[in-house]
Amino acid sequence: MRNDIRKSIAKLGVALGMGVAACAVLLAQDVTTNSMPGTNFSKYHTYKWVNIEGGAHPNQIVDQEIKQSIDAQMASKGFTKTDAENADLYLAYQVAVNQEKQWNAFGMGRGFGGGMGQATSSTISNGTLVLDMYDPASKQLVWQGRATKTLDPSSNQEKNEKNLNKAMAKLLKKFPPA
């Protein structure tokens, strides 16, 4: 009987551990958007890239990759990029990388209070990209999207670009708002 209880507790522990791991994977890809209520997005057709003063940006190569990925999404939605001052929308982005400790623990034991265990820590990096869209006529922020993901950069540049394109497609999936 005691062995049956131990087996049940062990099975429950494994099931809970797998559930937590699955949730962590889902939460690692978080996208949120928000728009100014009452904004008529059908009046916007062109956009121009601008910089946010003091905003954090990656190196020039990654900056171009981010802008090209967003440009492709905007073009697929019928928007035209321009350098003219009279653009309908101004787009700007900034990035942040935060590091946090992740604890991994495992143990082997005999029921409650006995056995051995070990815990290891690792540092994970979470990256956030915030994309802002401004109406230059009203000087108002009209749309903002935020994508956060655990970063695991590959040495394969094509794979990194593919992941970036997937993230930007997800970020702009519901833009413009209905």
Residue frames as a rotation matrix with the C-alpha (Angstrom) as fourth column:
MET 1
0.568 0.823 0.000 0.00
0.823 -0.568 0.000 0.00
0.000 0.000 -1.000 0.00
ARG 2
0.457 -0.478 -0.750 2.80
0.151 -0.789 0.595 2.37
-0.876 -0.385 -0.289 0.91
ASN 3
-0.632 -0.709 0.312 4.52
0.389 0.058 0.919 1.66
-0.670 0.703 0.239 -2.43
ASP 4
-0.099 0.696 0.711 1.27
0.987 -0.023 0.160 2.44
0.127 0.718 -0.684 -4.30
ILE 5
0.797 0.370 -0.477 1.04
0.481 -0.867 0.131 5.83
-0.365 -0.334 -0.869 -2.58
ARG 6
-0.021 -0.905 -0.425 4.65
0.063 -0.426 0.903 6.60
-0.998 -0.008 0.065 -3.43
LYS 7
-0.644 -0.185 0.742 4.09
0.697 0.257 0.669 5.63
-0.314 0.949 -0.036 -7.07
SER 8
0.365 0.868 0.336 0.98
0.925 -0.380 -0.022 7.83
0.109 0.319 -0.942 -7.23
ILE 9
0.689 -0.177 -0.702 2.84
0.195 -0.888 0.416 10.80
-0.697 -0.424 -0.578 -5.73
ALA 10
-0.415 -0.909 0.037 5.73
0.210 -0.056 0.976 10.28
-0.885 0.413 0.214 -8.15
LYS 11
-0.393 0.351 0.850 3.34
0.920 0.165 0.357 10.15
-0.015 0.922 -0.388 -11.14
LEU 12
0.713 0.685 -0.148 1.57
0.693 -0.721 0.006 13.29
-0.103 -0.107 -0.989 -9.95
GLY 13
0.323 -0.696 -0.641 4.93
0.089 -0.653 0.752 15.06
-0.942 -0.300 -0.149 -9.57
VAL 14
-0.673 -0.563 0.479 5.97
0.485 0.153 0.861 14.11
-0.558 0.812 0.170 -13.10
ALA 15
-0.002 0.768 0.640 2.61
0.986 -0.104 0.128 15.23
0.166 0.632 -0.757 -14.52
LEU 16
0.805 0.279 -0.524 2.79
0.433 -0.880 0.195 18.58
-0.407 -0.384 -0.829 -12.70
GLY 17
-0.095 -0.939 -0.332 6.37
0.135 -0.342 0.930 19.10
-0.986 0.044 0.159 -13.85
MET 18
-0.643 -0.101 0.760 5.42
0.740 0.176 0.649 18.48
-0.199 0.979 -0.039 -17.47
GLY 19
0.421 0.880 0.220 2.46
0.900 -0.435 0.014 20.85
0.108 0.193 -0.975 -17.16
VAL 20
0.611 -0.290 -0.737 4.64
0.192 -0.849 0.492 23.62
-0.768 -0.442 -0.463 -15.74
ALA 21
-0.509 -0.850 0.136 7.19
0.298 -0.026 0.954 23.08
-0.808 0.526 0.266 -18.54
ALA 22
-0.305 0.475 0.825 4.44
0.949 0.078 0.306 23.33
0.081 0.877 -0.475 -21.18
CYS 23
0.764 0.600 -0.236 3.14
0.629 -0.774 0.070 26.57
-0.140 -0.202 -0.969 -19.65
ALA 24
0.193 -0.779 -0.596 6.65
0.149 -0.578 0.803 28.03
-0.970 -0.244 0.005 -19.57
VAL 25
-0.678 -0.411 0.610 7.01
0.625 0.115 0.772 27.38
-0.387 0.905 0.178 -23.30
LEU 26
0.135 0.816 0.561 3.68
0.948 -0.272 0.168 29.08
0.290 0.509 -0.810 -24.02
LEU 27
0.817 0.203 -0.540 4.46
0.441 -0.823 0.357 32.06
-0.372 -0.530 -0.762 -21.81
ALA 28
-0.163 -0.976 -0.142 7.86
0.536 -0.208 0.818 32.53
-0.828 0.058 0.557 -23.43
GLN 29
-0.824 -0.032 0.566 6.13
0.539 -0.356 0.763 33.91
0.177 0.934 0.311 -26.54
ASP 30
-0.065 0.793 -0.606 3.95
0.793 -0.328 -0.514 36.75
-0.606 -0.514 -0.607 -25.33
VAL 31
-0.807 -0.084 0.584 2.44
0.482 -0.666 0.570 39.30
0.341 0.742 0.578 -27.72
THR 32
-0.029 0.816 -0.578 0.20
0.799 -0.328 -0.504 42.18
-0.601 -0.476 -0.642 -26.64
THR 33
-0.691 -0.107 0.714 -1.23
0.577 -0.677 0.457 45.07
0.434 0.728 0.530 -28.62
ASN 34
-0.079 0.681 -0.728 -3.20
0.746 -0.444 -0.497 48.16
-0.662 -0.582 -0.473 -27.78
SER 35
-0.566 -0.069 0.822 -4.71
0.710 -0.548 0.443 50.94
0.420 0.834 0.359 -29.87
MET 36
-0.959 0.227 -0.172 -6.17
-0.118 -0.866 -0.486 54.37
-0.259 -0.446 0.857 -29.25
PRO 37
-0.305 0.922 0.238 -9.98
0.722 0.387 -0.574 54.04
-0.621 -0.003 -0.784 -29.00
GLY 38
0.582 0.710 -0.396 -11.84
0.234 -0.613 -0.755 55.72
-0.779 0.346 -0.523 -31.84
THR 39
-0.329 -0.771 -0.545 -8.87
-0.441 -0.384 0.811 55.80
-0.835 0.507 -0.213 -34.23
ASN 40
0.827 0.557 -0.076 -9.85
-0.276 0.284 -0.919 55.39
-0.490 0.781 0.388 -37.89
PHE 41
-0.060 -0.941 0.332 -7.01
-0.052 0.335 0.941 53.21
-0.997 0.039 -0.069 -39.19
SER 42
0.373 0.244 0.895 -8.43
0.815 0.374 -0.442 53.17
-0.443 0.895 -0.059 -42.73
LYS 43
0.994 -0.008 -0.107 -7.04
-0.050 -0.917 -0.395 56.69
-0.095 0.398 -0.913 -43.25
TYR 44
0.260 -0.964 0.057 -3.46
-0.581 -0.109 0.807 55.45
-0.771 -0.242 -0.588 -42.90
HIS 45
0.997 0.073 0.022 -1.67
-0.021 0.551 -0.834 54.32
-0.073 0.831 0.551 -46.06
THR 46
0.382 -0.922 0.058 1.98
0.055 -0.040 -0.998 55.38
0.923 0.384 0.036 -45.72
TYR 47
0.962 -0.145 -0.233 4.51
0.236 0.003 0.972 55.21
-0.140 -0.989 0.038 -42.91
LYS 48
0.412 -0.877 0.246 7.94
-0.304 -0.387 -0.871 56.49
0.859 0.284 -0.426 -42.08
TRP 49
0.367 -0.410 -0.835 10.54
0.818 0.570 0.080 55.15
0.443 -0.712 0.544 -39.65
VAL 50
0.442 -0.281 0.852 11.52
-0.425 -0.902 -0.077 57.55
0.790 -0.328 -0.518 -36.85
ASN 51
-0.420 -0.652 -0.631 13.72
0.373 0.511 -0.775 57.14
0.828 -0.561 0.028 -33.79
ILE 52
0.825 0.547 -0.140 12.63
0.310 -0.232 0.922 57.34
0.472 -0.804 -0.361 -30.19
GLU 53
0.171 -0.802 0.573 15.08
-0.494 -0.573 -0.654 59.60
0.853 -0.171 -0.494 -28.43
GLY 54
-0.285 -0.404 0.869 16.92
-0.958 0.145 -0.247 57.58
-0.026 -0.903 -0.429 -25.82
GLY 55
0.767 0.630 0.126 15.37
-0.616 0.777 -0.132 54.32
-0.181 0.024 0.983 -27.06
ALA 56
-0.120 -0.824 0.554 17.53
-0.476 0.538 0.696 51.20
-0.871 -0.180 -0.457 -27.00
HIS 57
0.772 0.276 -0.573 18.45
-0.635 0.282 -0.719 49.66
-0.037 0.919 0.392 -30.36
PRO 58
0.666 -0.567 0.484 20.60
0.368 0.815 0.449 46.71
-0.649 -0.121 0.751 -31.35
ASN 59
-0.441 -0.881 -0.174 23.56
0.165 -0.270 0.948 46.92
-0.882 0.389 0.265 -33.71
GLN 60
-0.360 0.266 -0.894 23.05
-0.765 -0.632 0.120 48.17
-0.533 0.727 0.431 -37.28
ILE 61
-0.892 0.011 -0.453 22.68
-0.302 0.730 0.613 44.69
0.337 0.683 -0.648 -38.78
VAL 62
-0.706 0.661 -0.256 19.94
0.699 0.591 -0.402 43.59
-0.114 -0.463 -0.879 -36.39
ASP 63
-0.411 0.536 -0.737 18.30
-0.083 -0.827 -0.556 47.03
-0.908 -0.167 0.384 -36.68
GLN 64
-0.580 0.146 -0.801 18.00
-0.810 -0.202 0.550 46.52
-0.082 0.968 0.236 -40.46
GLU 65
-0.902 0.246 -0.354 16.70
0.147 0.948 0.284 42.96
0.405 0.204 -0.891 -40.02
ILE 66
-0.567 0.725 -0.391 13.98
0.570 0.003 -0.821 44.16
-0.594 -0.689 -0.415 -37.61
LYS 67
-0.304 0.447 -0.841 12.92
-0.460 -0.842 -0.281 47.01
-0.834 0.301 0.462 -39.90
GLN 68
-0.744 0.006 -0.668 12.90
-0.640 0.280 0.716 44.76
0.191 0.960 -0.205 -42.98
SER 69
-0.869 0.445 -0.217 10.76
0.477 0.869 -0.132 42.20
0.129 -0.218 -0.967 -41.19
ILE 70
-0.306 0.771 -0.558 8.26
0.389 -0.433 -0.813 44.87
-0.869 -0.466 -0.168 -40.11
ASP 71
-0.498 0.069 -0.864 8.38
-0.679 -0.650 0.340 46.46
-0.539 0.756 0.371 -43.59
ALA 72
-0.934 0.133 -0.331 7.40
-0.137 0.723 0.677 43.11
0.329 0.678 -0.657 -45.13
GLN 73
-0.588 0.756 -0.287 4.44
0.771 0.416 -0.483 42.77
-0.246 -0.506 -0.827 -42.74
MET 74
-0.246 0.485 -0.839 3.30
-0.011 -0.867 -0.497 46.34
-0.969 -0.113 0.219 -43.38
ALA 75
-0.718 -0.062 -0.694 3.57
-0.672 -0.197 0.713 45.86
-0.181 0.978 0.100 -47.17
SER 76
-0.910 0.385 -0.153 1.48
0.316 0.884 0.346 42.69
0.268 0.266 -0.926 -46.94
LYS 77
-0.246 0.844 -0.478 -1.24
0.816 -0.086 -0.571 44.82
-0.523 -0.530 -0.668 -45.32
GLY 78
0.409 0.445 0.797 -1.16
0.880 -0.422 -0.217 47.44
0.239 0.790 -0.564 -48.07
PHE 79
0.823 -0.173 -0.541 1.03
0.142 -0.859 0.492 50.07
-0.550 -0.482 -0.682 -46.39
THR 80
0.637 -0.629 0.446 3.77
0.512 -0.088 -0.855 51.93
0.576 0.773 0.266 -48.27
LYS 81
0.299 -0.650 -0.699 7.03
0.794 -0.236 0.560 52.97
-0.529 -0.722 0.446 -46.66
THR 82
0.657 -0.104 0.746 8.19
0.460 -0.729 -0.507 56.52
0.596 0.677 -0.431 -47.41
ASP 83
-0.355 -0.782 -0.513 10.87
0.934 -0.272 -0.232 58.95
0.042 -0.561 0.827 -46.29
ALA 84
-0.335 0.312 0.889 8.57
0.269 -0.873 0.408 61.93
0.903 0.376 0.209 -46.88
GLU 85
-0.991 -0.060 0.119 7.64
-0.083 -0.419 -0.904 64.15
0.104 -0.906 0.410 -43.94
ASN 86
-0.350 0.935 0.057 3.94
-0.936 -0.352 0.027 63.86
0.045 -0.044 0.998 -44.80
ALA 87
-0.793 0.062 -0.607 3.67
-0.012 0.993 0.117 60.13
0.610 0.100 -0.786 -44.00
ASP 88
0.205 0.973 0.106 0.36
-0.322 -0.035 0.946 59.04
0.925 -0.228 0.306 -42.46
LEU 89
0.991 0.075 -0.113 2.07
0.068 0.446 0.892 57.12
0.117 -0.892 0.437 -39.64
TYR 90
0.107 -0.980 0.169 5.39
-0.844 -0.179 -0.506 57.28
0.526 -0.088 -0.846 -37.89
LEU 91
0.879 0.096 -0.467 6.83
0.089 0.929 0.360 53.94
0.469 -0.358 0.808 -36.75
ALA 92
-0.008 -0.887 0.462 9.45
-0.829 -0.252 -0.499 53.53
0.559 -0.387 -0.734 -34.05
TYR 93
0.766 0.210 -0.608 10.70
0.113 0.887 0.448 50.58
0.633 -0.412 0.655 -32.05
GLN 94
0.015 -0.808 0.589 12.93
-0.928 -0.231 -0.293 49.87
0.373 -0.542 -0.753 -29.12
VAL 95
0.396 0.023 -0.918 14.28
0.031 0.999 0.039 46.71
0.918 -0.044 0.395 -27.57
ALA 96
0.179 -0.370 0.912 15.25
-0.974 -0.196 0.112 45.51
0.137 -0.908 -0.395 -24.11
VAL 97
0.109 -0.199 -0.974 16.93
-0.028 0.979 -0.203 42.37
0.994 0.049 0.101 -22.85
ASN 98
0.335 0.055 0.941 16.42
-0.925 -0.171 0.340 41.26
0.180 -0.984 -0.007 -19.25
GLN 99
-0.386 -0.499 -0.776 18.22
-0.260 0.866 -0.427 38.41
0.885 0.037 -0.464 -17.59
GLU 100
0.368 0.520 0.771 16.80
-0.913 0.046 0.405 36.22
0.175 -0.853 0.492 -14.85
LYS 101
-0.736 -0.599 0.313 17.81
-0.665 0.728 -0.169 33.14
-0.127 -0.333 -0.934 -12.94
GLN 102
0.377 0.776 -0.505 16.14
-0.749 0.577 0.327 29.86
0.545 0.255 0.799 -13.76
TRP 103
-0.362 -0.454 0.814 16.35
-0.867 0.484 -0.115 27.06
-0.342 -0.748 -0.569 -11.20
ASN 104
0.224 0.338 -0.914 16.31
-0.614 0.777 0.136 23.43
0.756 0.531 0.382 -12.25
ALA 105
-0.324 -0.281 0.903 15.88
-0.920 0.319 -0.230 20.91
-0.223 -0.905 -0.362 -9.46
PHE 106
0.321 0.423 -0.847 15.65
-0.492 0.839 0.233 17.17
0.809 0.343 0.478 -9.39
GLY 107
-0.297 -0.396 0.869 15.85
-0.952 0.192 -0.239 14.60
-0.072 -0.898 -0.434 -6.69
MET 108
-0.078 0.247 -0.966 15.64
-0.198 0.946 0.258 10.96
0.977 0.211 -0.025 -5.88
GLY 109
-0.694 -0.163 0.702 14.32
-0.699 -0.083 -0.710 9.79
0.174 -0.983 -0.056 -2.60
ARG 110
-0.742 0.449 -0.498 12.14
0.468 0.879 0.093 7.51
0.479 -0.164 -0.862 -0.62
GLY 111
0.228 0.937 -0.265 8.90
0.899 -0.097 0.428 9.28
0.375 -0.336 -0.864 0.05
PHE 112
0.789 0.178 0.588 8.80
0.007 -0.960 0.280 12.26
0.614 -0.217 -0.759 2.35
GLY 113
0.843 -0.413 0.344 11.93
-0.511 -0.414 0.754 13.48
-0.169 -0.811 -0.560 4.10
GLY 114
0.317 -0.771 0.552 14.49
0.086 0.603 0.793 11.11
-0.944 -0.204 0.258 2.63
GLY 115
0.637 -0.126 0.760 16.74
0.752 0.316 -0.578 10.95
-0.167 0.940 0.296 -0.39
MET 116
-0.400 -0.847 -0.351 19.05
0.580 -0.531 0.618 13.21
-0.709 0.044 0.704 -2.31
GLY 117
0.731 0.625 0.272 18.44
0.619 -0.441 -0.650 16.22
-0.287 0.644 -0.710 -4.49
GLN 118
-0.488 -0.872 -0.045 20.31
0.732 -0.436 0.523 18.72
-0.476 0.222 0.851 -6.58
ALA 119
0.739 0.656 -0.155 19.50
0.472 -0.667 -0.577 22.19
-0.481 0.353 -0.802 -7.88
THR 120
-0.462 -0.840 0.283 21.30
0.828 -0.295 0.477 24.07
-0.318 0.455 0.832 -10.62
SER 121
0.418 0.571 -0.707 20.77
0.214 -0.818 -0.534 27.60
-0.883 0.071 -0.464 -11.83
SER 122
-0.401 -0.491 0.773 21.15
0.905 -0.080 0.419 29.10
-0.144 0.867 0.477 -15.25
THR 123
-0.434 0.219 -0.874 20.69
-0.035 -0.973 -0.226 32.59
-0.900 -0.068 0.430 -16.59
ILE 124
-0.147 0.459 0.876 18.09
0.962 0.272 0.020 33.08
-0.229 0.846 -0.481 -19.30
SER 125
-0.906 -0.154 -0.395 17.63
0.056 -0.967 0.249 36.19
-0.421 0.203 0.884 -21.41
ASN 126
0.069 0.962 0.266 14.19
0.858 0.079 -0.507 37.55
-0.508 0.263 -0.820 -22.22
GLY 127
-0.920 -0.382 0.093 13.99
0.364 -0.738 0.568 39.98
-0.149 0.556 0.818 -25.10
THR 128
0.142 0.966 -0.217 11.20
0.677 -0.255 -0.691 42.52
-0.723 -0.049 -0.690 -25.59
LEU 129
-0.876 -0.258 0.407 10.54
0.477 -0.576 0.663 44.53
0.063 0.775 0.628 -28.73
VAL 130
-0.036 0.857 -0.513 8.05
0.536 -0.417 -0.734 47.39
-0.843 -0.301 -0.445 -28.52
LEU 131
-0.722 -0.080 0.688 6.68
0.674 -0.311 0.670 48.81
0.160 0.947 0.278 -31.78
ASP 132
-0.237 0.610 -0.756 4.94
0.393 -0.652 -0.649 52.20
-0.889 -0.451 -0.086 -31.60
MET 133
-0.445 0.190 0.875 2.86
0.849 -0.221 0.480 53.89
0.285 0.956 -0.063 -34.29
TYR 134
-0.468 0.176 -0.866 2.17
0.427 -0.813 -0.396 57.60
-0.774 -0.555 0.306 -34.07
ASP 135
0.469 0.600 0.648 -0.23
0.882 -0.347 -0.318 59.85
0.034 0.721 -0.692 -35.94
PRO 136
-0.576 -0.817 -0.003 2.00
0.817 -0.576 -0.039 62.81
0.030 -0.025 0.999 -36.91
ALA 137
-0.312 0.522 0.794 -0.98
0.215 -0.775 0.594 65.15
0.926 0.356 0.129 -37.42
SER 138
0.719 0.667 0.197 -2.37
-0.079 -0.203 0.976 64.69
0.691 -0.717 -0.093 -33.90
LYS 139
-0.260 -0.922 0.286 1.04
-0.618 -0.069 -0.783 63.86
0.742 -0.380 -0.552 -32.36
GLN 140
0.309 0.479 0.822 -0.58
-0.923 0.360 0.137 60.89
-0.230 -0.801 0.553 -30.62
LEU 141
-0.882 -0.443 0.158 0.41
-0.424 0.895 0.140 57.28
-0.204 0.057 -0.977 -30.11
VAL 142
0.009 0.952 -0.306 -2.32
-0.999 0.024 0.048 55.32
0.053 0.305 0.951 -31.94
TRP 143
0.880 0.230 -0.415 -1.02
-0.241 0.970 0.027 51.72
0.409 0.076 0.909 -31.75
GLN 144
-0.058 -0.916 0.397 1.51
-0.997 0.032 -0.070 49.81
0.052 -0.400 -0.915 -29.71
GLY 145
0.833 0.225 -0.505 2.61
-0.246 0.969 0.025 46.21
0.495 0.103 0.863 -29.92
ARG 146
0.094 -0.783 0.615 4.90
-0.989 -0.003 0.146 44.33
-0.113 -0.622 -0.775 -27.58
ALA 147
0.744 0.029 -0.668 6.54
-0.222 0.953 -0.206 40.97
0.630 0.302 0.715 -28.24
THR 148
0.159 -0.677 0.719 8.47
-0.977 -0.005 0.212 39.19
-0.140 -0.736 -0.662 -25.48
LYS 149
0.869 0.052 -0.491 10.32
-0.210 0.939 -0.272 35.94
0.447 0.339 0.828 -25.95
THR 150
0.625 -0.727 0.286 13.04
-0.068 0.314 0.947 33.92
-0.778 -0.611 0.147 -24.29
LEU 151
0.604 -0.465 -0.647 16.10
-0.797 -0.347 -0.494 34.48
0.005 0.814 -0.580 -26.45
ASP 152
0.388 -0.540 0.747 18.05
0.101 0.830 0.548 31.55
-0.916 -0.137 0.376 -27.78
PRO 153
0.546 -0.161 -0.822 20.02
-0.766 -0.494 -0.412 32.95
-0.340 0.855 -0.393 -30.68
SER 154
0.794 -0.248 0.556 21.39
0.382 0.914 -0.138 30.44
-0.473 0.322 0.820 -33.12
SER 155
-0.262 -0.913 -0.314 24.68
0.019 -0.330 0.944 30.65
-0.965 0.241 0.104 -34.97
ASN 156
-0.540 0.192 0.819 22.56
0.827 0.303 0.474 30.14
-0.157 0.934 -0.323 -38.10
GLN 157
-0.898 0.132 -0.420 21.59
-0.122 -0.991 -0.051 33.60
-0.423 0.005 0.906 -39.38
GLU 158
-0.691 0.678 -0.250 18.79
-0.277 0.072 0.958 32.22
0.668 0.731 0.138 -41.58
LYS 159
-0.275 0.576 -0.770 17.19
0.776 0.605 0.176 30.54
0.567 -0.549 -0.614 -38.57
ASN 160
-0.635 -0.007 -0.773 17.40
0.599 -0.636 -0.486 33.78
-0.488 -0.772 0.408 -36.56
GLU 161
-0.911 0.302 -0.283 15.77
-0.407 -0.775 0.483 35.73
-0.073 0.555 0.829 -39.40
LYS 162
-0.508 0.750 -0.424 13.04
0.123 0.551 0.826 33.11
0.852 0.367 -0.372 -39.74
ASN 163
-0.305 0.362 -0.881 12.31
0.946 0.221 -0.237 33.37
0.109 -0.906 -0.410 -36.00
LEU 164
-0.809 -0.022 -0.587 12.28
0.170 -0.965 -0.198 37.18
-0.562 -0.260 0.785 -36.22
ASN 165
-0.833 0.516 -0.200 9.87
-0.395 -0.300 0.868 37.09
0.388 0.802 0.454 -39.17
LYS 166
-0.329 0.726 -0.604 7.55
0.571 0.662 0.485 34.71
0.752 -0.185 -0.633 -37.30
ALA 167
-0.451 0.108 -0.886 7.59
0.834 -0.302 -0.461 36.99
-0.318 -0.947 0.046 -34.25
MET 168
-0.886 0.103 -0.451 6.81
-0.186 -0.972 0.145 40.12
-0.423 0.213 0.881 -36.33
ALA 169
-0.672 0.700 -0.244 4.01
-0.105 0.236 0.966 38.29
0.733 0.674 -0.085 -38.17
LYS 170
-0.219 0.572 -0.791 2.51
0.886 0.456 0.085 37.36
0.409 -0.682 -0.606 -34.81
LEU 171
-0.658 -0.099 -0.746 2.97
0.533 -0.762 -0.369 40.91
-0.532 -0.640 0.554 -33.48
LEU 172
-0.783 0.290 -0.550 1.23
-0.492 -0.830 0.263 42.50
-0.380 0.477 0.793 -36.48
LYS 173
-0.877 0.445 0.184 -1.33
0.481 0.807 0.343 39.75
0.004 0.389 -0.921 -37.08
LYS 174
0.058 0.983 -0.172 -4.29
0.982 -0.087 -0.168 41.88
-0.180 -0.159 -0.971 -35.91
PHE 175
-0.260 -0.172 -0.950 -3.01
0.095 -0.984 0.152 45.18
-0.961 -0.051 0.273 -37.26
PRO 176
-0.803 0.141 0.580 -4.76
-0.362 -0.887 -0.286 47.35
0.474 -0.440 0.763 -38.26
PRO 177
-0.844 0.527 0.102 -7.43
0.152 0.418 -0.896 46.88
-0.515 -0.740 -0.433 -35.63
ALA 178
-0.490 0.747 0.449 -10.98
0.828 0.238 0.507 46.38
0.272 0.620 -0.736 -36.86
